[in-house]
Amino acid sequence: MFKKILVANRGEIALRVMRACREMGIHTVAVYSDADRKALHVRYADEAFHVGSAPSIESYLRIDRILEAAKRSGAEAIHPGYGFLSENAEFAQACEAEGLNFIGPSARSMELMGSKTAARQALIGAGLPVVPGTDHNLESFDEVRRVAREIGYPLMLKAAAGGGGKGLRRVRNEGELESAFRTARSEAQNAFKDPSIYIEKYLERPRHIEVQILGDRHGHLIHLCERECSLQRRHQKVVEESPSPFLDDSLRAQMGETAARIGKLAGYWNAGTVEFLVDQDRKFYFLEMNTRLQVEHPVTEAVLGVDLVKEQIRIAAGEPLRWRQEQVRQRGHALECRIYAEDPENNFFPSPGLIRGLRTPSGPGIRDDSGIFEGWTVPIEYDPLLSKLVVWDVNRPEALARMRRALEEYEVSGIKTNIPFFLRVLEHPDFISGNFDTGFIDRLLENGFALDGASADAERVAALAAAIAAGRRSLHEPVPSAPRKESGWKAAGRRQLMDQKPR
Ligand code: MV4
């Protein structure tokens, strides 16, 4: 086993990886930028190397400086976390060239899955389900128009080098096609230095469900069931859960088997994720594969009782998988809320800055993966993720109640967070019943769900007025509950004071 690992990342994920290392008796090396001199991951590590100024292009993305830090520290392996260099095949290759173990898949698997058209070709060749569309890049507009007629409208133009929400264009009819094609090409060129575009049939209101896979370096690969990730805002995941309320055992088994076949096809080792879109007819299609540990991995850890980071490290060190497929079974229900420094009353505008007060939830079934502390200034240069709040309970309704309780216990002052937004989403009947798709959050917000303080007050007044106007019949019925503004802590404290008053 490795004696020392360098973690080429920051924030909560750097801590997450270092915690696994510490439990395994592995020394840890941090890297940090100017903005992170006082960061928790730097304090937590056994040693730390400064790698540049605040912009990530000058620090966390500097392959040369990170390799230099690794060599100077004597680390044997590098964990890339997610984001930054985690899906950079050149970095994986550079590590191996320097005799450093890259805790991730082979550069070859990364390259195959990095090209969306190469991945689609490989899957189509193996008879695996992809969204109907082209398997090659489209060069001329004449070809695009011909192929579009074959596939039919509406359709999606996607960047071959893309992924996530970048380089996407929905086209409703042939009239929109030419300008959409030109814009998509130039966007792809700017974002990925590769203008290649391909076409997919547009799926209406799909779900986004992904399957965790885990493979070792000896050709063994299993799937670790699904995560439901349909709750997204502008292609950013907001809430994830497992099991998916949409899947039954049969569909779950089919998607799991398909994901494992895709992993094997890619000669994959390490933890990885196969993303699917599932349409309203319950048909599922490969979307893309993420060749890294994902932000939402704790959801899988909670329902499976596995430590994915430790498994990644063991796999990288050449150990065989410790699990067989038959041993994999979800137990209970897990949910994750991504807590961001952003202002839900102001279009989720980033709200970095000084954290003046912090009190995190605890108690049964709660996990808070964070990289923040009281007195820390959330830098403006990076993703403003503060924490991932993960709860587990025996079933979905109880897990939802536990998440509400945890969010109410969460107190952050000095900066704005999206916690109040989660409390409202968790009250929504369609979320509670599991009736949602990838467009759910964006549709809610278009319809004025994220009200600012003033209109939220107005809405409560209107609700009260309506209850009163509804007449005598409802006087003794509960008035529609207003969203709770203050935390449960404060309300409880106040009640106590009042109880102590002499009567
Ligand atoms: C689609 C789609 C419908 N049909 N492809 C958006 C992110 C990127 N990874 C793929 N995305 C989509 N691709 C076809 N053929 C709808 C989306 C999509 C989406 C997918 C997953 C999660 C959230 C989404 C929100 C809007 C659109």
Residues whose N, C-alpha, C, O or C-beta is under 5 A from the ligand:
A	BS01	MV4	V131 M156 G163 G164 G165 E200 K201 Y202 L203 H208 C229 Q232 T438
